[in-house]
């Protein structure tokens, strides 16, 4: 695992019941701690060969992050060097971004 995955793993250890949202997920590519709960993915997951050639989908990342429906959550924790910090939350949700 790389640095981003290790950061996500630490967050999952702190909040084991939290739901996980990712733009793209390759099963068994991250730790069991991360995969302990279902992972919600974006439409990028369904683009052919996106797991291998994800860099070609970079222009779609902002739209993919914005399509997640996070209205039911009070706190949103995002970690990314890219676009996760631009997640759209409702007025009541607090967004903590680790970048």
N, CA, C and O atoms as a printed pandas DataFrame, in Angstrom:
     atom_number atom_name residue_name chain_id  residue_number  x_coord  y_coord  z_coord
0              1         N          UNK        A               1    0.841   -1.188    0.000
1              2        CA          UNK        A               1    0.000    0.000    0.000
2              3         C          UNK        A               1    0.878    1.240    0.000
3              4         O          UNK        A               1    1.977    1.246    0.554
4              5         N          UNK        A               2    0.383    2.260   -0.615
5              6        CA          UNK        A               2    1.093    3.535   -0.674
6              7         C          UNK        A               2    0.603    4.441    0.443
7              8         O          UNK        A               2   -0.237    4.047    1.252
8              9         N          UNK        A               3    1.132    5.653    0.483
9             10        CA          UNK        A               3    0.831    6.584    1.567
10            11         C          UNK        A               3   -0.637    6.906    1.730
11            12         O          UNK        A               3   -1.133    6.964    2.855
12            13         N          UNK        A               4   -1.346    7.118    0.627
13            14        CA          UNK        A               4   -2.767    7.441    0.697
14            15         C          UNK        A               4   -3.588    6.310    1.292
15            16         O          UNK        A               4   -4.504    6.535    2.082
16            17         N          UNK        A               5   -3.245    5.096    0.903
17            18        CA          UNK        A               5   -3.956    3.938    1.440
18            19         C          UNK        A               5   -3.653    3.744    2.920
19            20         O          UNK        A               5   -4.529    3.348    3.690
20            21         N          UNK        A               6   -2.417    4.020    3.319
21            22        CA          UNK        A               6   -2.071    3.903    4.746
22            23         C          UNK        A               6   -2.820    4.953    5.571
23            24         O          UNK        A               6   -3.257    4.681    6.689
24            25         N          UNK        A               7   -2.961    6.149    5.007
25            26        CA          UNK        A               7   -3.730    7.190    5.693
26            27         C          UNK        A               7   -5.187    6.764    5.832
27            28         O          UNK        A               7   -5.778    6.905    6.902
28            29         N          UNK        A               8   -5.764    6.246    4.758
29            30        CA          UNK        A               8   -7.146    5.766    4.805
30            31         C          UNK        A               8   -7.291    4.632    5.812
31            32         O          UNK        A               8   -8.286    4.569    6.535
32            33         N          UNK        A               9   -6.323    3.750    5.866
33            34        CA          UNK        A               9   -6.369    2.644    6.825
34            35         C          UNK        A               9   -6.403    3.170    8.263
35            36         O          UNK        A               9   -7.153    2.661    9.094
36            37         N          UNK        A              10   -5.594    4.184    8.551
37            38        CA          UNK        A              10   -5.580    4.774    9.894
38            39         C          UNK        A              10   -6.931    5.404   10.227
39            40         O          UNK        A              10   -7.415    5.276   11.351
40            41         N          UNK        A              11   -7.538    6.079    9.259
41            42        CA          UNK        A              11   -8.863    6.674    9.474
42            43         C          UNK        A              11   -9.900    5.578    9.712
43            44         O          UNK        A              11  -10.773    5.720   10.568
44            45         N          UNK        A              12   -9.802    4.490    8.958
45            46        CA          UNK        A              12  -10.740    3.374    9.137
46            47         C          UNK        A              12  -10.574    2.710   10.501
47            48         O          UNK        A              12  -11.547    2.218   11.071
48            49         N          UNK        A              13   -9.360    2.693   11.024
49            50        CA          UNK        A              13   -9.136    2.149   12.368
50            51         C          UNK        A              13   -9.772    3.045   13.429
51            52         O          UNK        A              13  -10.312    2.555   14.421
52            53         N          UNK        A              14   -9.705    4.358   13.214
53            54        CA          UNK        A              14  -10.310    5.299   14.160
54            55         C          UNK        A              14  -11.837    5.288   14.092
55            56         O          UNK        A              14  -12.513    5.466   15.105
56            57         N          UNK        A              15  -12.366    5.081   12.898
57            58        CA          UNK        A              15  -13.814    5.104   12.668
58            59         C          UNK        A              15  -14.233    3.819   11.939
59            60         O          UNK        A              15  -14.582    3.865   10.759
60            61         N          UNK        A              16  -14.199    2.683   12.630
61            62        CA          UNK        A              16  -14.431    1.396   11.963
62            63         C          UNK        A              16  -15.824    1.218   11.368
63            64         O          UNK        A              16  -15.997    0.413   10.453
64            65         N          UNK        A              17  -16.811    1.943   11.860
65            66        CA          UNK        A              17  -18.172    1.797   11.337
66            67         C          UNK        A              17  -18.510    2.800   10.242
67            68         O          UNK        A              17  -19.625    2.800    9.721
68            69         N          UNK        A              18  -17.560    3.647    9.895
69            70        CA          UNK        A              18  -17.799    4.676    8.879
70            71         C          UNK        A              18  -17.914    4.053    7.491
71            72         O          UNK        A              18  -17.246    3.069    7.176
72            73         N          UNK        A              19  -18.769    4.644    6.678
73            74        CA          UNK        A              19  -18.892    4.196    5.294
74            75         C          UNK        A              19  -17.708    4.722    4.498
75            76         O          UNK        A              19  -17.147    5.770    4.818
76            77         N          UNK        A              20  -17.338    3.988    3.465
77            78        CA          UNK        A              20  -16.193    4.363    2.638
78            79         C          UNK        A              20  -16.665    4.683    1.222
79            80         O          UNK        A              20  -17.463    3.951    0.637
80            81         N          UNK        A              21  -16.158    5.787    0.686
81            82        CA          UNK        A              21  -16.463    6.201   -0.678
82            83         C          UNK        A              21  -15.142    6.399   -1.410
83            84         O          UNK        A              21  -14.251    7.092   -0.918
84            85         N          UNK        A              22  -15.019    5.798   -2.572
85            86        CA          UNK        A              22  -13.802    5.924   -3.384
86            87         C          UNK        A              22  -14.211    6.117   -4.838
87            88         O          UNK        A              22  -15.264    5.646   -5.267
88            89         N          UNK        A              23  -13.375    6.808   -5.580
89            90        CA          UNK        A              23  -13.650    6.969   -7.004
90            91         C          UNK        A              23  -13.561    5.628   -7.713
91            92         O          UNK        A              23  -14.347    5.332   -8.614
92            93         N          UNK        A              24  -12.593    4.824   -7.294
93            94        CA          UNK        A              24  -12.300    3.557   -7.956
94            95         C          UNK        A              24  -11.743    2.607   -6.913
95            96         O          UNK        A              24  -10.936    3.013   -6.075
96            97         N          UNK        A              25  -12.157    1.357   -6.950
97            98        CA          UNK        A              25  -11.645    0.375   -5.995
98            99         C          UNK        A              25  -11.377   -0.946   -6.697
99           100         O          UNK        A              25  -12.232   -1.473   -7.408
100          101         N          UNK        A              26  -10.183   -1.469   -6.487
101          102        CA          UNK        A              26   -9.817   -2.788   -6.992
102          103         C          UNK        A              26   -9.838   -3.730   -5.788
103          104         O          UNK        A              26   -8.985   -3.612   -4.909
104          105         N          UNK        A              27  -10.786   -4.654   -5.728
105          106        CA          UNK        A              27  -10.871   -5.554   -4.578
106          107         C          UNK        A              27   -9.547   -6.267   -4.295
107          108         O          UNK        A              27   -8.828   -6.668   -5.211
108          109         N          UNK        A              28   -9.252   -6.412   -3.029
109          110        CA          UNK        A              28   -8.029   -7.060   -2.527
110          111         C          UNK        A              28   -6.763   -6.255   -2.800
111          112         O          UNK        A              28   -5.660   -6.779   -2.644
112          113         N          UNK        A              29   -6.897   -5.004   -3.201
113          114        CA          UNK        A              29   -5.713   -4.174   -3.463
114          115         C          UNK        A              29   -5.321   -3.342   -2.246
115          116         O          UNK        A              29   -4.265   -2.710   -2.235
116          117         N          UNK        A              30   -6.175   -3.343   -1.221
117          118        CA          UNK        A              30   -5.909   -2.595    0.008
118          119         C          UNK        A              30   -6.082   -3.539    1.194
119          120         O          UNK        A              30   -6.443   -4.705    1.030
120          121         N          UNK        A              31   -5.824   -3.025    2.373
121          122        CA          UNK        A              31   -5.843   -3.869    3.566
122          123         C          UNK        A              31   -7.258   -4.329    3.935
123          124         O          UNK        A              31   -8.243   -3.704    3.541
124          125         N          UNK        A              32   -7.351   -5.416    4.687
125          126        CA          UNK        A              32   -8.651   -5.875    5.179
126          127         C          UNK        A              32   -9.346   -4.837    6.064
127          128         O          UNK        A              32  -10.574   -4.819    6.144
128          129         N          UNK        A              33   -8.578   -3.981    6.722
129          130        CA          UNK        A              33   -9.167   -2.918    7.546
130          131         C          UNK        A              33  -10.012   -1.989    6.686
131          132         O          UNK        A              33  -11.115   -1.607    7.077
132          133         N          UNK        A              34   -9.501   -1.628    5.523
133          134        CA          UNK        A              34  -10.238   -0.750    4.611
134          135         C          UNK        A              34  -11.441   -1.485    4.024
135          136         O          UNK        A              34  -12.521   -0.911    3.887
136          137         N          UNK        A              35  -11.248   -2.748    3.682
137          138        CA          UNK        A              35  -12.313   -3.514    3.037
138          139         C          UNK        A              35  -13.289   -4.148    4.028
139          140         O          UNK        A              35  -14.145   -4.938    3.630
140          141         N          UNK        A              36  -13.170   -3.814    5.304
141          142        CA          UNK        A              36  -14.041   -4.402    6.325
142          143         C          UNK        A              36  -15.499   -3.988    6.154
143          144         O          UNK        A              36  -16.400   -4.693    6.608
144          145         N          UNK        A              37  -15.734   -2.869    5.512
145          146        CA          UNK        A              37  -17.089   -2.390    5.244
146          147         C          UNK        A              37  -17.228   -2.202    3.736
147          148         O          UNK        A              37  -16.226   -2.049    3.037
148          149         N          UNK        A              38  -18.455   -2.212    3.232
149          150        CA          UNK        A              38  -18.643   -2.000    1.793
150          151         C          UNK        A              38  -18.049   -0.660    1.344
151          152         O          UNK        A              38  -18.091    0.332    2.072
152          153         N          UNK        A              39  -17.506   -0.659    0.150
153          154        CA          UNK        A              39  -16.906    0.544   -0.421
154          155         C          UNK        A              39  -17.798    1.023   -1.563
155          156         O          UNK        A              39  -18.032    0.299   -2.531
156          157         N          UNK        A              40  -18.289    2.247   -1.437
157          158        CA          UNK        A              40  -19.115    2.857   -2.482
158          159         C          UNK        A              40  -18.171    3.485   -3.510
159          160         O          UNK        A              40  -17.280    4.256   -3.153
160          161         N          UNK        A              41  -18.368    3.157   -4.762
161          162        CA          UNK        A              41  -17.508    3.700   -5.809
162          163         C          UNK        A              41  -18.303    4.618   -6.735
163          164         O          UNK        A              41  -19.534    4.619   -6.732
164          165         N          UNK        A              42  -17.575    5.388   -7.517
165          166        CA          UNK        A              42  -18.191    6.330   -8.452
166          167         C          UNK        A              42  -18.427    5.651   -9.803
167          168         O          UNK        A              42  -18.121    4.473   -9.986
168          169         N          UNK        A              43  -18.967    6.407  -10.725
169          170        CA          UNK        A              43  -19.205    5.889  -12.072
170          171         C          UNK        A              43  -17.907    5.512  -12.778
171          172         O          UNK        A              43  -17.933    4.749  -13.744
172          173         N          UNK        A              44  -16.788    6.025  -12.320
173          174        CA          UNK        A              44  -15.496    5.689  -12.938
174          175         C          UNK        A              44  -15.213    4.198  -12.812
175          176         O          UNK        A              44  -14.552    3.614  -13.671
176          177         N          UNK        A              45  -15.706    3.587  -11.755
177          178        CA          UNK        A              45  -15.535    2.148  -11.535
178          179         C          UNK        A              45  -16.055    1.344  -12.728
179          180         O          UNK        A              45  -15.547    0.260  -13.011
180          181         N          UNK        A              46  -17.056    1.865  -13.420
181          182        CA          UNK        A              46  -17.716    1.128  -14.495
182          183         C          UNK        A              46  -17.160    1.440  -15.886
183          184         O          UNK        A              46  -17.643    0.898  -16.880
184          185         N          UNK        A              47  -16.162    2.297  -15.961
185          186        CA          UNK        A              47  -15.531    2.593  -17.250
186          187         C          UNK        A              47  -14.542    1.469  -17.553
187          188         O          UNK        A              47  -13.683    1.171  -16.723
188          189         N          UNK        A              48  -14.646    0.841  -18.720
189          190        CA          UNK        A              48  -13.736   -0.261  -19.035
190          191         C          UNK        A              48  -12.261    0.134  -18.886
191          192         O          UNK        A              48  -11.840    1.202  -19.330
192          193         N          UNK        A              49  -11.506   -0.739  -18.263
193          194        CA          UNK        A              49  -10.061   -0.599  -18.055
194          195         C          UNK        A              49   -9.678    0.567  -17.148
195          196         O          UNK        A              49   -8.509    0.948  -17.097
196          197         N          UNK        A              50  -10.641    1.132  -16.437
197          198        CA          UNK        A              50  -10.333    2.290  -15.590
198          199         C          UNK        A              50   -9.385    1.946  -14.453
199          200         O          UNK        A              50   -8.625    2.809  -14.012
200          201         N          UNK        A              51   -9.406    0.722  -13.969
201          202        CA          UNK        A              51   -8.497    0.372  -12.874
202          203         C          UNK        A              51   -7.048    0.328  -13.344
203          204         O          UNK        A              51   -6.134    0.591  -12.563
204          205         N          UNK        A              52   -6.837    0.004  -14.590
205          206        CA          UNK        A              52   -5.476   -0.069  -15.125
206          207         C          UNK        A              52   -5.020    1.271  -15.701
207          208         O          UNK        A              52   -3.852    1.638  -15.579
208          209         N          UNK        A              53   -5.929    1.988  -16.317
209          210        CA          UNK        A              53   -5.584    3.245  -16.983
210          211         C          UNK        A              53   -6.338    4.417  -16.358
211          212         O          UNK        A              53   -6.877    5.267  -17.067
212          213         N          UNK        A              54   -6.371    4.457  -15.028
213          214        CA          UNK        A              54   -7.163    5.479  -14.326
214          215         C          UNK        A              54   -6.706    6.896  -14.636
215          216         O          UNK        A              54   -7.503    7.828  -14.533
216          217         N          UNK        A              55   -5.456    7.083  -15.011
217          218        CA          UNK        A              55   -4.971    8.443  -15.307
218          219         C          UNK        A              55   -5.733    9.076  -16.475
219          220         O          UNK        A              55   -5.858   10.298  -16.553
220          221         N          UNK        A              56   -6.232    8.245  -17.366
221          222        CA          UNK        A              56   -7.008    8.771  -18.490
222          223         C          UNK        A              56   -8.374    9.290  -18.047
223          224         O          UNK        A              56   -9.027   10.031  -18.780
224          225         N          UNK        A              57   -8.800    8.902  -16.856
225          226        CA          UNK        A              57  -10.099    9.359  -16.348
226          227         C          UNK        A              57   -9.959   10.563  -15.413
227          228         O          UNK        A              57  -10.958   11.023  -14.859
228          229         N          UNK        A              58   -8.756   11.076  -15.228
229          230        CA          UNK        A              58   -8.534   12.217  -14.331
230          231         C          UNK        A              58   -9.473   13.394  -14.588
231          232         O          UNK        A              58   -9.963   13.981  -13.623
232          233         N          UNK        A              59   -9.752   13.771  -15.844
233          234        CA          UNK        A              59  -10.667   14.901  -16.058
234          235         C          UNK        A              59  -12.078   14.655  -15.509
235          236         O          UNK        A              59  -12.832   15.606  -15.298
236          237         N          UNK        A              60  -12.437   13.398  -15.277
237          238        CA          UNK        A              60  -13.762   13.064  -14.761
238          239         C          UNK        A              60  -13.821   13.060  -13.235
239          240         O          UNK        A              60  -14.911   12.999  -12.666
240          241         N          UNK        A              61  -12.682   13.123  -12.569
241          242        CA          UNK        A              61  -12.636   13.018  -11.107
242          243         C          UNK        A              61  -13.510   14.046  -10.394
243          244         O          UNK        A              61  -14.247   13.664   -9.485
244          245         N          UNK        A              62  -13.468   15.337  -10.758
245          246        CA          UNK        A              62  -14.323   16.301  -10.045
246          247         C          UNK        A              62  -15.810   15.945  -10.122
247          248         O          UNK        A              62  -16.515   16.013   -9.115
248          249         N          UNK        A              63  -16.282   15.572  -11.294
249          250        CA          UNK        A              63  -17.694   15.197  -11.440
250          251         C          UNK        A              63  -18.005   13.931  -10.652
251          252         O          UNK        A              63  -19.095   13.795  -10.096
252          253         N          UNK        A              64  -17.059   13.011  -10.605
253          254        CA          UNK        A              64  -17.270   11.760   -9.869
254          255         C          UNK        A              64  -17.391   12.014   -8.372
255          256         O          UNK        A              64  -18.224   11.398   -7.707
256          257         N          UNK        A              65  -16.575   12.909   -7.838
257          258        CA          UNK        A              65  -16.646   13.238   -6.411
258          259         C          UNK        A              65  -17.972   13.923   -6.100
259          260         O          UNK        A              65  -18.594   13.643   -5.075
260          261         N          UNK        A              66  -18.398   14.805   -6.972
261          262        CA          UNK        A              66  -19.628   15.560   -6.735
262          263         C          UNK        A              66  -20.887   14.697   -6.826
263          264         O          UNK        A              66  -21.930   15.099   -6.311
264          265         N          UNK        A              67  -20.825   13.536   -7.457
265          266        CA          UNK        A              67  -22.018   12.702   -7.610
266          267         C          UNK        A              67  -22.342   11.879   -6.371
267          268         O          UNK        A              67  -23.433   11.314   -6.285
268          269         N          UNK        A              68  -21.435   11.796   -5.418
269          270        CA          UNK        A              68  -21.729   11.056   -4.188
270          271         C          UNK        A              68  -22.811   11.778   -3.387
271          272         O          UNK        A              68  -22.731   12.989   -3.184
272          273         N          UNK        A              69  -23.808   11.045   -2.938
273          274        CA          UNK        A              69  -24.870   11.614   -2.107
274          275         C          UNK        A              69  -24.481   11.423   -0.643
275          276         O          UNK        A              69  -24.581   10.319   -0.109
276          277         N          UNK        A              70  -24.041   12.494   -0.001
277          278        CA          UNK        A              70  -23.556   12.443    1.375
278          279         C          UNK        A              70  -24.468   13.207    2.328
279          280         O          UNK        A              70  -24.055   13.570    3.430
280          281         N          UNK        A              71  -25.702   13.450    1.909
281          282        CA          UNK        A              71  -26.631   14.259    2.699
282          283         C          UNK        A              71  -26.932   13.680    4.082
283          284         O          UNK        A              71  -27.225   14.437    5.008
284          285         N          UNK        A              72  -26.867   12.376    4.240
285          286        CA          UNK        A              72  -27.240   11.765    5.519
286          287         C          UNK        A              72  -26.147   11.853    6.586
287          288         O          UNK        A              72  -26.384   11.485    7.737
288          289         N          UNK        A              73  -24.966   12.330    6.225
289          290        CA          UNK        A              73  -23.840   12.322    7.152
290          291         C          UNK        A              73  -23.663   13.663    7.860
291          292         O          UNK        A              73  -23.900   14.725    7.285
292          293         N          UNK        A              74  -23.242   13.588    9.113
293          294        CA          UNK        A              74  -22.953   14.789    9.899
294          295         C          UNK        A              74  -21.505   15.228    9.736
295          296         O          UNK        A              74  -21.197   16.418    9.804
296          297         N          UNK        A              75  -20.622   14.262    9.521
297          298        CA          UNK        A              75  -19.192   14.537    9.362
298          299         C          UNK        A              75  -18.696   13.783    8.138
299          300         O          UNK        A              75  -19.020   12.613    7.939
300          301         N          UNK        A              76  -17.912   14.467    7.328
301          302        CA          UNK        A              76  -17.290   13.865    6.154
302          303         C          UNK        A              76  -15.788   14.039    6.312
303          304         O          UNK        A              76  -15.301   15.156    6.486
304          305         N          UNK        A              77  -15.059   12.936    6.251
305          306        CA          UNK        A              77  -13.598   12.991    6.324
306          307         C          UNK        A              77  -13.078   12.576    4.959
307          308         O          UNK        A              77  -13.353   11.470    4.495
308          309         N          UNK        A              78  -12.334   13.453    4.321
309          310        CA          UNK        A              78  -11.757   13.119    3.023
310          311         C          UNK        A              78  -10.243   13.161    3.121
311          312         O          UNK        A              78   -9.670   13.935    3.888
312          313         N          UNK        A              79   -9.620   12.323    2.338
313          314        CA          UNK        A              79   -8.168   12.322    2.249
314          315         C          UNK        A              79   -7.792   12.111    0.794
315          316         O          UNK        A              79   -8.186   11.119    0.181
316          317         N          UNK        A              80   -7.036   13.035    0.248
317          318        CA          UNK        A              80   -6.672   12.957   -1.160
318          319         C          UNK        A              80   -5.654   14.029   -1.505
319          320         O          UNK        A              80   -5.642   15.106   -0.909
320          321         N          UNK        A              81   -4.813   13.728   -2.460
321          322        CA          UNK        A              81   -3.929   14.746   -3.018
322          323         C          UNK        A              81   -4.605   15.390   -4.233
323          324         O          UNK        A              81   -4.044   16.287   -4.863
324          325         N          UNK        A              82   -5.783   14.933   -4.543
325          326        CA          UNK        A              82   -6.440   15.333   -5.780
326          327         C          UNK        A              82   -7.772   16.040   -5.513
327          328         O          UNK        A              82   -7.772   17.194   -5.085
328          329         N          UNK        A              83   -8.888   15.384   -5.752
329          330        CA          UNK        A              83  -10.173   16.083   -5.774
330          331         C          UNK        A              83  -11.134   15.770   -4.637
331          332         O          UNK        A              83  -12.190   16.398   -4.557
332          333         N          UNK        A              84  -10.823   14.842   -3.768
333          334        CA          UNK        A              84  -11.778   14.467   -2.710
334          335         C          UNK        A              84  -12.131   15.642   -1.818
335          336         O          UNK        A              84  -13.216   15.681   -1.239
336          337         N          UNK        A              85  -11.230   16.590   -1.705
337          338        CA          UNK        A              85  -11.509   17.765   -0.857
338          339         C          UNK        A              85  -12.623   18.637   -1.433
339          340         O          UNK        A              85  -13.143   19.508   -0.737
340          341         N          UNK        A              86  -12.993   18.416   -2.688
341          342        CA          UNK        A              86  -14.063   19.211   -3.289
342          343         C          UNK        A              86  -15.420   18.516   -3.205
343          344         O          UNK        A              86  -16.353   18.874   -3.924
344          345         N          UNK        A              87  -15.523   17.527   -2.331
345          346        CA          UNK        A              87  -16.787   16.825   -2.140
346          347         C          UNK        A              87  -17.864   17.827   -1.715
347          348         O          UNK        A              87  -17.588   18.769   -0.971
348          349         N          UNK        A              88  -19.072   17.619   -2.188
349          350        CA          UNK        A              88  -20.176   18.515   -1.857
350          351         C          UNK        A              88  -20.911   17.948   -0.647
351          352         O          UNK        A              88  -21.373   16.807   -0.656
352          353         N          UNK        A              89  -21.005   18.767    0.383
353          354        CA          UNK        A              89  -21.724   18.347    1.586
354          355         C          UNK        A              89  -22.866   19.323    1.850
355          356         O          UNK        A              89  -22.861   20.461    1.379
356          357         N          UNK        A              90  -23.835   18.849    2.611
357          358        CA          UNK        A              90  -24.956   19.718    2.957
358          359         C          UNK        A              90  -24.494   20.747    3.977
359          360         O          UNK        A              90  -23.383   20.654    4.500
360          361         N          UNK        A              91  -25.329   21.709    4.255
361          362        CA          UNK        A              91  -24.980   22.753    5.210
362          363         C          UNK        A              91  -24.721   22.247    6.612
363          364         O          UNK        A              91  -23.952   22.866    7.347
364          365         N          UNK        A              92  -25.340   21.134    7.013
365          366        CA          UNK        A              92  -25.156   20.650    8.378
366          367         C          UNK        A              92  -23.900   19.801    8.540
367          368         O          UNK        A              92  -23.413   19.657    9.661
368          369         N          UNK        A              93  -23.369   19.246    7.487
369          370        CA          UNK        A              93  -22.210   18.356    7.580
370          371         C          UNK        A              93  -20.912   19.149    7.709
371          372         O          UNK        A              93  -20.702   20.149    7.022
372          373         N          UNK        A              94  -20.065   18.687    8.589
373          374        CA          UNK        A              94  -18.719   19.251    8.722
374          375         C          UNK        A              94  -17.794   18.423    7.851
375          376         O          UNK        A              94  -17.840   17.193    7.873
376          377         N          UNK        A              95  -16.956   19.100    7.088
377          378        CA          UNK        A              95  -16.034   18.408    6.197
378          379         C          UNK        A              95  -14.611   18.599    6.706
379          380         O          UNK        A              95  -14.103   19.720    6.756
380          381         N          UNK        A              96  -13.978   17.498    7.081
381          382        CA          UNK        A              96  -12.581   17.506    7.502
382          383         C          UNK        A              96  -11.771   16.921    6.361
383          384         O          UNK        A              96  -11.991   15.776    5.964
384          385         N          UNK        A              97  -10.839   17.695    5.831
385          386        CA          UNK        A              97  -10.053   17.253    4.686
386          387         C          UNK        A              97   -8.590   17.131    5.068
387          388         O          UNK        A              97   -7.971   18.094    5.519
388          389         N          UNK        A              98   -8.044   15.938    4.885
389          390        CA          UNK        A              98   -6.627   15.690    5.131
390          391         C          UNK        A              98   -5.955   15.590    3.772
391          392         O          UNK        A              98   -6.178   14.633    3.030
392          393         N          UNK        A              99   -5.117   16.595    3.443
393          394        CA          UNK        A              99   -4.462   16.561    2.133
394          395         C          UNK        A              99   -2.961   16.653    2.254
395          396         O          UNK        A              99   -2.258   16.639    1.243
